[in-house]
Amino acid sequence: MKKAYYKLIKGIFVVYFFFCLTAFFPTLVFALPFKDLDDKKFDWATPFIDKMYNLGVVSGKAQDIFAPADPIKRQEFIVMLIKALGEESKVKGKLLPKDFPNQGKIQSWAKEYIAYSIEKGIITGDDIKNLRPEENLKRYEAVIFIIKALGLEKEANSIKVLNLTFKDVYTLSFETRKYLQLIVDKKIMSGVDKENFKPYDNITRAQAAKVLNQVVKYSNNTRIVKGRIENLNLLEGNIEILQGNIIKKYNLDKNVSVYKEDEKGNLIKIELKDLKKYQDVNYIIKSNNISYIEAIYSNNKMESELENHEGKIKALNLQNNYLILEKLDGNISSYIINSDTKCYINNNVIPVNENLIGKNVKISVTDGKVIRIEVAGENKEVKGILKGVVSNISPSYIIIENSLTGENETYILSNLIETIKNGKPARINDLLGGDMVIASITNGSVTRIIAESAEKTIFGVIKSINFANKVPLISVVDGDGNLKEFEVDSQVKVIKNGITSKLNDLKISDEVTVVIRYNKIVSISAKSVKKEITGTIKEISHTSANYSKMVIFNEKGEEVNIVITPDTDIIKDKKNITVYDLKPDYNIRAIVEGEEAKSVEVFTTQSLLALRGKIKYIHQDIMVIIAEITTERVTEIREIHYGTNTLLIKGNRIISLSRFSDYFIEGDDIIIIGKVEGGLFKADVLINLIVQN
């Protein structure tokens, strides 16, 4: 009696299950509209036609006619090839070359594709001269187009020895046979049997679909997506797939095409219920629904064959690819991990690394290899130093150096996380590496972070002070020569030369100790650095009533800017003078702090400067030499003026000005002795170092 009752209940459940299944999936037969594929002789090709049809690579000759046995035209194959590569968007607006022959024979729908194929280098050489778009495509021609489309010419041409078994290909050129060798090696095409390739036979539309399926495998076609099944709900008609590190949920089209790949690359029709959890799949999305799904061939066992174990991870080594698990019964077991091992917490993918050591987990294993790690949710509080926040991926996570263990630990961030920093509400992006944190973990995810900001000290020299922005900026060159710029906190504390000072008391070149908090300068201790500059005044400009700017040539011939303030002590002939008494060509000695002159002393006599360089140009009509001058630091172009009072010397001769062009020519090495007058360098002596006549 009981057995009959259980049979009745089981029968009712089965009927209910298939009712739900057919409610969501009214038919599991082919969604292809082509009636001429019903012929069993095309069973081998129908899966490839179905896949390429869903991918938008092929279409029918009529609404319900595919014509699988018909030969494919050359222009048709080129269009399909570009679509298989996933490059349809690149053909828009492409034009055939104006001198391209027989354009009238190319169908309008193919012209942009052929124009793009010429640009991409698929159509070259004799095919440009005579494309023959309406002719049937030969099998060897498909080989050439595919190699060029996939950019494999270089690899093919590098083949030195051919090992083709086909006896009917020796009328092909050696280059074409290299292409064929590579096509066969990559299993994109094969022979009709072991001894025959039939290179001059037409390729049919059915054969083209299979070949294009192989091309897709070597392309970057983004319309076909690879992932791993995480969950399949037949009753609700949806599927969850791990794509990269993100699990995505899709609805299944009511006429979804489902296949599995065998070890030879053939596609076999299956049903949705045949798909397994953790199976790798290729799938195609149409109108936000999956219209095609294909189980990729693998030797891995599926969910029903997996071993599941629970326990605590005792050790994990990525370099040696192993994981050691202490099981719930106390036994210790070792397993293999690799790049295919995925780790989850609360259905979020997290990195597989040493941070998992000590975690309670459930692992799924096949043949000793870990396929999946599920981290058990925890409720605890972690104190330590924040090492990093990763918020640009999903899920976001933080890394904390645990103050109790000293180990770096990774935790997923909850979508509703509460963050407090320095006693105030904050955003997760306000946290900085080095911050002291207390993280509250609920069910394995961080729900609350209380943080205190880190502080650091930099020793260096002020490079620039910028008051142009709302918040002042100071650039500091640290002891390692690194230039760093910081905002200045509004409550900054400034001490200079041991005295409490203001921000505007700081000068460029001051030696400083800077305390940084929250990436802002909160404290500066500065020491003045003074230096002596000797040179000749080039020009003076009075920028305001209180400040003047002076440009001088120093002893190395370099231009130096100096700021004169009302506090600058200016002396000439042992008497104080004003900035307005300074004139171009005055010889001075200045004591400066940063750019600000503390004192300026004027000399009545001007010392001569000696420069060495090479003549680049001579303007004899205006008596100017353009010379390339080399100093200790740089090489620069200078304008040298000479005249009737300039002493000209070459070797041991004194040269008259009238013979200047005979003894000074472009490219000669020279020494110039002179001084700056009125902003111009005037030569008293020119010595040509080239002694040959």
C-alpha positions, 0 to 999 in steps of 0.5 A: 500500500505504501509503495503504491502511495509513494509511486503516486506522489512521485508520478505527480511530482514528475508531471508537475516538473515537466509542466513547469518546464514546458511552461517556461520552455514551450519547445526544446527543439531547434529554433532555426527556421530552416526547413531544409536542415531536416535532412539527416545528412546535414545533422553534422552541420546543423549545430554549427549553422545554429551557432553561427546563425545565433551569432549573426554570422550566417543567414538563410537564402530565404526565410525558411531555406538555408541551402546547406549544400550550395556552394558559397560565393567569394563575397559571401564568405568574406562578409561571414568571415568579418562577422565571425571575427566580431568586426562588423562595427569597423566596416561602417562607412568604408569605401572601395578604392576608386580604381578597384576593378569590377565594382559593379559585380559586388553586391551592395551589402558586401561593398563595405566588408570588402573595402574593410578586408582590403584595408585589413589585408585579407584581400591582397595581390591578385585578388585586388586585381580580379576579386571575382566576387560572384564566383564560388569559393574554393577550399584553398581560397578559404585557407588563404582568406582565413590565415590573413583574417586572423593575422597568421601570415608571419607564423605560417611563413615561419614554417620550414618543413611541411608534413602534410599527408594530402597527395592532392595539394602539390599544385598549390604554391609553397606559400599556400601549402604553408598556410594550409599546414597551419590551418590543419595544425590549428584544426580550423580546417581538415581534409575530406580524408587523410590523403585528400584535401580537395583544394579546388573543390567548392566549399559549401555553406554547411562546410563554411559554418563549421569552418567559421565556428573554428575561426570564432575560437581564434577571434576576439568576438565579444558576442560569444561569452565564456563563463562557468555555470554557478546555478541553473533554475529550470523552473524559473527559466534562468541561469547564473554564470561566473564571468571573470570575477562577477556572477551574472544572472540571465533569463533563458530564451524559450527556444534556447539552443543547447549543445555540448562539445566533444573531444573532436570539436563536434557539437552535440544537441543536448537539453538544459537539464543535461547542463551541470553546475561548475561547467564551463560554457560559451553562450550568446545573448540576444535581447538580454536572454541567452539564445545559445549555450554550449558546454565546452569539452573538459575532462573535469568531473561535474557537480554530481561527481564532485567531492565536498569537504568542510574544514579550516584551511591550514596552509595555502601556497600559490607557487606550489599549487597546494591547499591543506585542509583540516577537516571537521573530523580532525583529519588533514588532507592536501589538495591541488589548486590552480588558476581555475580554482574559484573562491566565494564568500556570500556568492561574491568572488574573492582572490585565492591567496594566503589570506584564506589561511585560517578560514572555515571553508567548504571545498569542491574537489575533483581528482584531487583538484579544488574547483571551488572554495566557499568561505563560511560567513563570520561574525567578529571584530578585527583591529589592525592597520589598513593595508589597502582598499580595492573598490574598483571591482565587484565585490569591493574588499579591504586588506587589514594587517591584523594586530593580533596575528600580524597577518594580512587578511582580506574582507569583503565590504558590505553594500551598506557599510558604515564608515567613521574616520577621526570621529566623523562620518566618512566614505570608504574612499576616505580611508588611507593605507596606514590608517588604524582601523576597527572592522566589524565583520557580520556574516563574513562581510565588513559592515562597519569601519572605525578609522583614525588617520595615519601621519607621516613626516617628510624631510626636504627642501621647498621647491615651490609655494603656490598661493594661486589656489583657494588652498595653498600648495607646497612642493617639497623635494625629499631626501631621495630626490622625489618631488611631492606636492601637498595642500596646506591645512588651514590650521597649519603650524609654521616654525622658521629658524626656531620662531613661530612664523606665518606661511608667507615667511617660508621661502623657496630653498628653505630646508623643512621638516613637514608633518603630513596628516590626511595628505595635508601639511599640518606642521612645518619646521623650516630653516633659512638657506642663504646663498651668494650670487655674483653677476651682471644685471641684465634687466630690472622690472618694478612689478609693484611699489614694494617689489622689483624683479632683477635678472642677472647673468651669473659668473657661469653665464646663466640667467638668475631671477632675484626679487628686491623687497623694501627690506633689501639692503643695497650698497654702492661705493659704501653708501646705501642706494635705492632699487631705482639707482640700479642699472643694467650692466652693473656688477653685483654680489647678492645674498639671497634667500630663495629668490629674495635678495637680503642684500645687494652690493654694486661694484664699479668695475666689471669683471670679464667673463670667458665662454667657450663654444662652437660657431653655429652662424655668422651674421657679418653684416651686423657683426654677430656670432651665434655660438653654441656655448657649453657650461658645466651644467648645460649647452645653450645658444648665445648671441655674441656681438663683436666690433672694431675694438674686438681683438681677433686671434687665430693661432699666434696671429692677430687678425684684422676685422676686414679678414674676419670671414677668412679666419672665422667660419661656422663650426670653428671652436672659439673662446670668447672673453667679454662682458654684458652691456645693455643686456648684450654680451659684447666680445673684447677678445675672440680666439679661434682654436682651430689652428690650421689655415 
